[in-house]
């Protein structure tokens, strides 16, 4: 009976959090800034799954949300951002444990971010035909591109701190309220 209860609880938690992540991703098309904010908020939905059931279940959760986002989200840039960056909450603890020093682990996180975003936008523009993503940076927009990349790196490092704080908040306050019995 206990095993059935555990699997039911796992399925319910993952289902509700996946639905919440998809709602957040669908909200990404409403405002221009939401294109970048909503995938980050959707990534936070991975934390309880990771904390309760481990990395394998969290990766399956990420894969399921990614596939559903690609199928159901009207703004494909939002879905692609989640697809190419949504793995980070799952990989982050492993990076922190295996790479010594905050500076080196921060550099690795920045390199992973830059590689993922570069591959994503290259795929979106050159393979999927989403040329409108590059229109802002044509002509004299190279400075805007550089500023965007630098701001993206700063925000990624801040997001790493947010994940750290939300993980602690979940462990101290929310876990006891979600799993009382």
C-alpha positions in Angstrom: 0.0 0.0 0.0 2.9 2.4 0.8 4.4 1.9 -2.6 1.1 2.7 -4.3 0.8 5.8 -2.1 4.3 7.0 -3.0 3.8 6.5 -6.7 0.5 8.3 -6.6 2.0 11.2 -4.7 4.9 11.4 -7.2 2.5 11.3 -10.2 0.3 14.0 -8.6 3.1 16.3 -7.7 4.8 16.0 -11.1 1.5 16.4 -12.9 0.5 19.6 -11.0 4.0 21.1 -11.4 4.1 20.2 -15.1 0.8 21.9 -15.6 2.0 25.0 -13.7 5.2 25.1 -15.8 3.1 24.9 -19.0 0.8 27.7 -17.9 3.9 29.8 -17.1 5.4 29.0 -20.5 2.2 29.9 -22.3 2.1 33.2 -20.5 5.5 34.0 -22.1 3.9 35.2 -25.3 1.8 37.9 -23.5 4.5 40.5 -22.9 7.9 41.0 -24.6 9.8 40.7 -21.4 7.8 37.6 -20.4 9.6 35.7 -23.2 12.6 35.4 -21.0 11.0 35.5 -17.5 8.4 32.8 -18.0 10.9 30.0 -18.9 12.9 30.9 -15.8 9.8 30.7 -13.6 8.9 27.4 -15.2 12.4 26.1 -14.3 11.6 26.7 -10.7 8.8 24.1 -10.9 11.6 21.5 -11.3 13.0 22.1 -7.8 10.3 20.2 -5.7 10.6 17.2 -8.1 14.4 17.3 -7.8 14.3 17.5 -4.1 11.7 14.8 -3.5 12.5 12.3 -6.2 16.0 12.9 -7.4 17.7 13.7 -10.7 16.3 11.0 -12.9 12.7 11.9 -12.2 13.5 15.6 -12.5 15.1 15.0 -15.9 12.0 13.1 -17.0 9.9 16.0 -15.7 12.0 18.4 -17.7 11.7 16.3 -20.9 7.9 16.0 -20.5 7.4 19.7 -20.0 9.8 20.5 -22.9 7.9 18.2 -25.3 4.5 19.6 -24.2 5.8 23.2 -24.4 7.0 22.6 -28.0 3.6 21.2 -28.9 1.3 23.6 -27.0 3.1 26.9 -26.5 2.2 29.5 -29.2 5.5 31.4 -28.7 8.2 29.0 -29.9 11.0 31.1 -28.6 9.7 30.6 -25.1 9.5 26.8 -25.7 13.0 26.7 -27.1 14.4 28.7 -24.2 12.9 26.1 -21.8 14.1 23.2 -24.0 17.7 24.5 -24.1 18.0 25.9 -20.5 15.4 23.9 -18.5 18.0 21.2 -17.6 20.0 23.7 -15.5 18.1 23.2 -12.1 18.9 19.4 -12.4 22.5 19.8 -13.4 23.3 22.7 -11.0 23.8 20.6 -7.8 26.2 18.3 -9.7 28.2 21.2 -11.0 28.5 22.7 -7.5 29.6 19.3 -6.0 32.1 18.3 -8.7 33.8 21.6 -9.7 35.9 23.2 -6.9 35.6 26.9 -6.1 32.8 29.3 -6.8 34.7 31.1 -9.5 35.4 28.0 -11.5 31.9 26.6 -11.1 30.4 30.0 -12.0 32.6 30.1 -15.2 31.4 26.6 -16.1 27.8 27.7 -15.6 28.3 30.7 -17.8 30.0 28.6 -20.5 27.1 26.1 -20.5 24.6 29.0 -20.7 26.5 30.6 -23.6 26.8 27.3 -25.5 23.1 26.5 -25.0 21.8 29.9 -26.0 24.2 30.0 -29.0 23.0 26.6 -30.3 19.4 27.5 -29.6 19.4 30.8 -31.5 21.5 29.3 -34.4 19.0 26.4 -34.7 16.0 28.8 -34.5 17.4 31.3 -37.0 19.1 29.0 -39.6 17.2 25.7 -39.3 13.7 26.7 -38.1 13.5 29.9 -40.2 12.9 32.3 -37.3 14.8 35.1 -38.9 12.8 37.7 -37.0 14.8 36.9 -33.9 17.9 38.3 -35.6 16.3 41.4 -37.1 17.0 43.6 -34.1 20.7 43.0 -34.3 21.2 43.7 -38.0 22.8 47.0 -39.2 24.3 48.8 -36.2 22.8 46.4 -33.7 26.1 44.7 -32.7 26.3 46.8 -29.6 22.8 45.8 -28.6 23.7 42.2 -29.2 26.8 42.5 -26.9 24.7 44.3 -24.2 22.1 41.6 -24.5 24.6 38.8 -24.1 26.3 40.5 -21.1 22.9 41.0 -19.4 22.0 37.4 -20.1 25.1 36.2 -18.4 24.5 38.4 -15.4 20.9 37.3 -15.1 22.0 33.7 -15.4 24.4 34.0 -12.5 21.6 35.7 -10.5 19.3 32.9 -11.4 21.8 30.5 -10.0 21.6 32.3 -6.7 17.8 32.3 -6.9 17.8 28.5 -7.4 20.1 28.2 -4.3 17.7 30.3 -2.2 14.6 28.7 -3.5 16.0 25.2 -2.7 16.8 26.2 0.8 13.3 27.8 1.2 11.7 24.7 -0.1 13.6 22.5 2.3 12.9 24.6 5.3 9.3 25.8 4.8 7.4 24.2 1.9 8.4 20.6 2.1 6.7 20.1 5.5 3.5 21.8 4.2 3.4 19.7 1.0 4.1 16.3 2.6 2.4 16.0 5.9 1.4 12.4 6.0 
